[in-house]
Amino acid sequence: MQDILHLYSLPHDEKLPVVCFDELPVQLSCEVVSPLPMKEGQPKRVDYEYERDGTCSLLVAFEPLTGLRLVETTRQRTKADYCRFMQKVAEMFPQVEKIVLVQDNLNTHHASSFYENLLPADAFTLAQRFEMHYTPKKGSWLNMAELELSALSRMCLSRRIPSREELDREIQSLVKERNRLQVKVEWQFSIANAREKLSRHYEKVQSKDLPDKALGSELTSPWRTTAAIAVTSIHRNAQSIVLVSNVTPKLSPLVTPALIPQMTPPTFVPSKPLRTAKIHA
């Protein structure tokens, strides 16, 4: 995670552009009953019944600091599709030293896709164009390409589209407009924010042999546990949320039996909502 956040904190470098890549499956569906057209004072009305007509995928490459994006509609998202799309991404940046590519851990997102679909010399040349960085497992929200896919979904994919050709036509129209406007993303979630908001995850990966102070915390809460506590009930009031458990928590090894009667159950005060990025037009 810190590797990705470090990349996002760097200023724009024309020789090392940061490009985020992601994919989105799309269901194609057509109307069974013709919709009633929009009239004055009345919106368009659509019947609930529809007919599914297969699926396709959107492949998106997005450079958040310049507002440049490339989107392609494909029938599948195989290694061959990934290889072909990466060739187009490489053509977008012919003069750069490396393309810093941020993507998730899907099994097709690897240089092996190049070698399985190109001649060895061509595959090696293409692989050398990229410096690949991967979001952590269950951390795909760190990929800014998801923000671009979310915007396209709200503007185009929230209705029924019957064919891949129509989907591609409408998506390319949106991409052309957004490239013209240079819609960028300003990433705001930093490494310091991660260490503060996600401190419980940092503690889990620390050695159990380290004393509590070495974990970056004073011994103010001996109720801190090393495993999840089974919660049987939640009591809420206007100020805090108190978790009540029927499982005795595992106490810190520095807590003596004499301290146990003086301890109070843990109270968790809700923190501010997590804000990661801001989109600029």
C-alpha positions as CSV (number, residue, x, y, z in Angstrom):
1,M,0.0,0.0,0.0
2,Q,2.7,2.4,0.9
3,D,4.4,1.8,-2.4
4,I,1.3,3.0,-4.3
5,L,0.8,6.0,-2.0
6,H,4.4,7.0,-2.5
7,L,3.9,7.0,-6.3
8,Y,0.8,9.2,-5.9
9,S,2.7,11.7,-3.8
10,L,5.4,12.3,-6.5
11,P,5.1,15.3,-8.8
12,H,4.3,14.7,-12.5
13,D,7.3,13.5,-14.5
14,E,7.0,13.5,-18.2
15,K,9.6,10.8,-18.5
16,L,8.0,8.5,-15.9
17,P,4.2,9.0,-16.2
18,V,2.0,7.2,-13.6
19,V,-0.8,5.3,-15.4
20,C,-3.5,3.4,-13.6
21,F,-5.1,0.4,-15.3
22,D,-8.3,-1.5,-14.5
23,E,-11.1,-3.5,-16.0
24,L,-14.9,-3.6,-15.6
25,P,-17.3,-6.3,-16.8
26,V,-20.5,-4.9,-18.4
27,Q,-23.8,-6.7,-18.9
28,L,-25.5,-6.0,-22.2
29,S,-29.3,-6.1,-22.2
30,C,-32.1,-5.0,-24.5
31,E,-35.7,-4.0,-24.0
32,V,-38.5,-6.5,-24.2
33,V,-41.2,-3.8,-24.2
34,S,-40.5,-0.6,-26.1
35,P,-40.0,2.3,-23.6
36,L,-42.5,5.1,-23.5
37,P,-40.8,8.3,-24.7
38,M,-40.3,11.4,-22.6
39,K,-43.0,14.0,-22.7
40,E,-43.4,17.5,-21.2
41,G,-43.6,17.1,-17.4
42,Q,-43.2,13.3,-17.6
43,P,-39.9,11.3,-17.8
44,K,-39.1,8.4,-20.0
45,R,-40.7,5.2,-18.7
46,V,-39.1,1.8,-19.0
47,D,-40.6,-1.6,-18.3
48,Y,-38.9,-3.7,-15.6
49,E,-38.5,-6.7,-18.0
50,Y,-35.3,-7.0,-20.1
51,E,-33.5,-9.6,-22.2
52,R,-29.8,-10.3,-21.5
53,D,-27.6,-10.2,-24.5
54,G,-24.2,-11.3,-23.2
55,T,-21.4,-9.4,-21.6
56,C,-18.3,-7.5,-22.5
57,S,-15.4,-5.7,-20.7
58,L,-14.1,-2.2,-20.5
59,L,-10.3,-1.8,-20.3
60,V,-9.2,1.6,-18.9
61,A,-5.8,3.3,-18.7
62,F,-5.9,6.6,-16.9
63,E,-3.1,9.1,-16.2
64,P,-4.6,11.1,-13.2
65,L,-2.1,14.0,-13.2
66,T,-2.7,15.0,-16.8
67,G,-6.3,13.8,-17.3
68,L,-5.5,11.5,-20.2
69,R,-7.4,8.3,-20.6
70,L,-7.7,5.4,-23.0
71,V,-10.7,3.1,-22.9
72,E,-11.4,0.0,-25.0
73,T,-14.4,-2.3,-25.2
74,T,-13.6,-6.0,-25.6
75,R,-15.6,-9.2,-25.6
76,Q,-13.4,-10.8,-22.9
77,R,-10.5,-9.9,-20.7
78,T,-8.0,-12.5,-21.5
79,K,-4.2,-12.4,-21.6
80,A,-4.4,-11.6,-25.3
81,D,-6.7,-8.6,-24.6
82,Y,-4.4,-7.4,-21.9
83,C,-1.4,-7.7,-24.2
84,R,-3.0,-5.9,-27.0
85,F,-4.3,-3.1,-24.8
86,M,-0.8,-2.6,-23.2
87,Q,0.6,-2.2,-26.7
88,K,-1.8,0.7,-27.2
89,V,-0.8,2.2,-23.9
90,A,2.8,2.0,-24.8
91,E,2.0,3.8,-28.1
92,M,0.5,6.7,-26.1
93,F,3.9,7.5,-24.5
94,P,6.5,6.9,-27.2
95,Q,9.2,9.2,-25.7
96,V,9.1,8.2,-22.0
97,E,11.7,6.2,-20.2
98,K,9.2,4.0,-18.3
99,I,5.5,3.8,-17.9
100,V,4.8,3.4,-14.2
101,L,1.8,1.1,-14.3
102,V,-0.6,0.7,-11.2
103,Q,-2.9,-2.3,-11.4
104,D,-4.5,-5.0,-9.3
105,N,-3.3,-8.6,-8.9
106,L,-5.4,-10.3,-11.6
107,N,-3.6,-13.3,-13.1
108,T,-3.6,-11.7,-16.6
109,H,-1.8,-8.6,-15.3
110,H,1.7,-9.8,-15.8
111,A,4.5,-9.6,-18.4
112,S,3.8,-13.4,-19.0
113,S,0.8,-12.2,-21.0
114,F,3.2,-10.6,-23.5
115,Y,5.3,-13.7,-23.9
116,E,2.3,-15.9,-24.5
117,N,1.0,-13.6,-27.3
118,L,4.1,-12.0,-28.9
119,L,7.4,-13.1,-30.3
120,P,10.1,-13.3,-27.5
121,A,11.9,-10.2,-28.8
122,D,8.7,-8.1,-29.1
123,A,7.5,-9.3,-25.7
124,F,10.7,-8.3,-24.0
125,T,10.7,-4.9,-25.6
126,L,7.1,-4.3,-24.5
127,A,7.8,-5.5,-20.9
128,Q,10.7,-3.1,-20.7
129,R,8.4,-0.2,-21.4
130,F,6.5,-0.8,-18.1
131,E,7.4,-0.6,-14.4
132,M,4.6,-2.6,-12.8
133,H,3.2,-1.8,-9.3
134,Y,0.3,-3.8,-7.8
135,T,-2.3,-2.8,-5.3
136,P,-2.5,-5.1,-2.2
137,K,-5.1,-7.8,-1.8
138,K,-8.5,-6.2,-1.0
139,G,-6.9,-2.8,-1.7
140,S,-8.1,-2.2,-5.2
141,W,-9.6,1.1,-4.0
142,L,-6.1,2.4,-4.2
143,N,-6.3,2.2,-8.0
144,M,-7.4,5.6,-9.4
145,A,-8.6,3.9,-12.5
146,E,-11.6,2.8,-10.4
147,L,-12.6,6.5,-10.0
148,E,-12.6,6.8,-13.8
149,L,-14.7,3.7,-14.2
150,S,-17.1,5.0,-11.6
151,A,-17.6,8.2,-13.5
152,L,-18.2,6.3,-16.8
153,S,-20.6,4.0,-15.0
154,R,-22.7,6.9,-13.6
155,M,-22.8,8.7,-17.0
156,C,-23.3,5.7,-19.3
157,L,-23.6,2.3,-17.8
158,S,-26.6,2.9,-15.4
159,R,-29.1,2.1,-18.2
160,R,-29.7,-0.8,-20.6
161,I,-27.3,-1.0,-23.6
162,P,-28.1,-3.7,-26.1
163,S,-24.8,-4.2,-28.0
164,R,-21.1,-3.8,-27.7
165,E,-21.0,-1.5,-30.7
166,E,-23.4,0.9,-29.1
167,L,-21.6,0.7,-25.8
168,D,-18.2,1.4,-27.5
169,R,-19.7,4.4,-29.5
170,E,-21.1,6.0,-26.3
171,I,-18.0,5.3,-24.2
172,Q,-15.7,6.8,-26.8
173,S,-17.8,9.9,-27.0
174,L,-17.5,10.3,-23.2
175,V,-13.7,9.6,-23.3
176,K,-13.2,12.2,-26.0
177,E,-15.0,14.8,-24.0
178,R,-13.3,14.0,-20.7
179,N,-9.9,14.1,-22.5
180,R,-10.7,17.5,-23.9
181,L,-11.7,18.8,-20.5
182,Q,-8.6,17.1,-19.0
183,V,-10.5,15.8,-16.0
184,K,-7.8,15.0,-13.4
185,V,-7.7,13.4,-9.9
186,E,-6.0,14.9,-6.9
187,W,-5.1,12.1,-4.6
188,Q,-5.4,13.1,-0.9
189,F,-4.9,9.9,1.1
190,S,-1.2,10.0,2.1
191,I,1.1,7.5,3.8
192,A,0.7,9.5,7.1
193,N,-3.1,9.2,6.8
194,A,-2.7,5.4,6.2
195,R,-0.6,5.0,9.3
196,E,-3.1,6.9,11.4
197,K,-6.3,5.4,10.0
198,L,-5.1,1.9,9.5
199,S,-2.9,1.6,12.5
200,R,-4.6,-1.6,13.6
201,H,-3.3,-3.4,10.5
202,Y,0.2,-2.1,11.1
203,E,0.1,-3.7,14.6
204,K,-0.9,-7.1,13.2
205,V,2.2,-7.4,11.1
206,Q,4.6,-6.4,13.9
207,S,6.5,-9.1,15.7
208,K,4.6,-10.4,18.8
209,D,7.9,-10.4,20.7
210,L,8.2,-6.6,20.6
211,P,7.1,-4.7,23.6
212,D,4.0,-2.5,23.4
213,K,6.1,0.7,23.1
214,A,8.0,-0.6,20.2
215,L,4.6,-1.0,18.4
216,G,4.2,2.8,18.6
217,S,1.6,2.9,21.4
218,E,1.8,3.7,25.0
219,L,0.3,1.2,27.5
220,T,-2.9,3.1,28.0
221,S,-5.3,0.4,26.7
222,P,-4.5,-3.0,28.1
223,W,-7.6,-4.3,26.3
224,R,-5.9,-4.1,23.0
225,T,-6.2,-7.5,21.4
226,T,-4.2,-9.5,18.8
227,A,-7.3,-11.1,17.3
228,A,-10.9,-10.2,16.6
229,I,-13.3,-10.3,19.5
230,A,-16.7,-11.9,19.0
231,V,-19.2,-9.1,19.5
232,T,-22.6,-10.1,20.9
233,S,-24.2,-6.7,21.1
234,I,-23.6,-3.1,20.2
235,H,-24.8,-0.2,22.4
236,R,-25.1,3.2,20.7
237,N,-25.5,6.6,22.1
238,A,-24.9,10.1,20.8
239,Q,-21.3,10.2,21.8
240,S,-19.7,6.8,21.2
241,I,-20.2,3.1,20.3
242,V,-19.4,0.6,23.0
243,L,-18.7,-3.0,21.9
244,V,-19.7,-5.6,24.5
245,S,-18.3,-9.1,24.1
246,N,-18.9,-12.5,25.7
247,V,-15.3,-13.5,24.9
248,T,-12.5,-12.5,27.3
249,P,-10.0,-10.4,25.3
250,K,-6.4,-11.4,25.2
251,L,-4.6,-8.9,27.4
252,S,-1.2,-7.4,27.0
253,P,1.5,-9.5,28.6
254,L,2.6,-6.4,30.6
255,V,-0.8,-6.3,32.4
256,T,-0.7,-7.8,35.9
257,P,-3.7,-9.4,37.7
258,A,-3.8,-6.5,40.1
259,L,-4.7,-4.1,37.2
260,I,-7.6,-6.1,35.9
261,P,-10.3,-4.8,38.4
262,Q,-9.3,-1.2,37.5
263,M,-9.8,-1.7,33.8
264,T,-12.8,-0.4,31.8
265,P,-14.2,-1.9,28.6
266,P,-13.0,-0.4,25.4
267,T,-15.0,2.5,23.9
268,F,-14.6,3.2,20.2
269,V,-15.4,6.7,19.1
270,P,-16.3,6.9,15.4
271,S,-13.7,8.6,13.3
272,K,-14.1,11.0,10.4
273,P,-15.1,9.4,7.1
274,L,-12.1,8.3,4.9
275,R,-11.4,10.8,2.1
276,T,-9.0,9.6,-0.6
277,A,-9.2,11.8,-3.6
278,K,-10.8,14.9,-5.3
279,I,-11.7,15.0,-8.9
280,H,-11.0,18.2,-10.9
281,A,-12.5,19.2,-14.2
